[in-house]
Amino acid sequence: RKEVEQDPGPFNVPEGATVAFNCTYSNSASQSFFWYRQDCRKEPKLLMSVYSSGNEDGRFTAQLNRASQYISLLIRDSKLSDSATYLCVVSLQVNNAGNMLTFGGGTRLMVKP
Amino acid sequence: GAVVSQHPSWVICKSGTSVKIECRSLDFQATTMFWYRQFPKQSLMLMATSNEGSKATYEQGVEKDKFLINHASLTLSTLTVTSAHPEDSSFYICSARPRNQPQHFGDGTRLSIL
């Protein structure tokens, strides 16, 4: 079983649609949770952190359920520019200076006109 | 602006060549850096944790003699792919975390071995 599991997609949605991605993680000691966005042939870029209380950043809403070890990302009013691979990332602190990140396989989103 | 700089961004070389990739933290000291590898259509996989002044910690299945890591200063870690072969062709990315900030990634190095 993978440590961080995501539906690989692709999710093909029209502009303006609402789309939701899910992610589950296996290590209950995981401390921090993130969604990263990766464009083709580029490095991942942080989209948002995920908190148990849920957090929203514009059209993006992230949610964490520690009991179920489940993370979600909701994108409202999809834009063409949202097309990318979305990586669910779980973090475990290695030492005072660094966190080890474990990446899900990514969910590919394609927003079409 | 970029907080982690990686160089080179693209390397094409013959089989058997050794390739060095640099990862620098800009404007902050990084006692720990991480090296990842990403094959096409797959996610990033942690290769090793680079520790300043000590040996790197390698993930299971990653050959330490094949992928040499040197973290000689607080702002520089290098990954050397020794005697690279076509199966080593991949996207290599480093990351580091400034204090009280999330992990930042370098731009990545696309390695193609012919």
Interface residues (C-beta under 8 A of the other chain):
Chain A: F34 R41 K42 E43 P44 K45 L46 S49 L87 S91 V94 N95 A97 G98 N99 M100 L101 T102 F103 G104 G105 G106
Chain B: A30 T31 T32 M33 F34 Y36 Q42 S43 L44 M45 L46 T49 F91 I93 S95 A96 R97 P102 Q103 F105 G106 D107 G108 R110
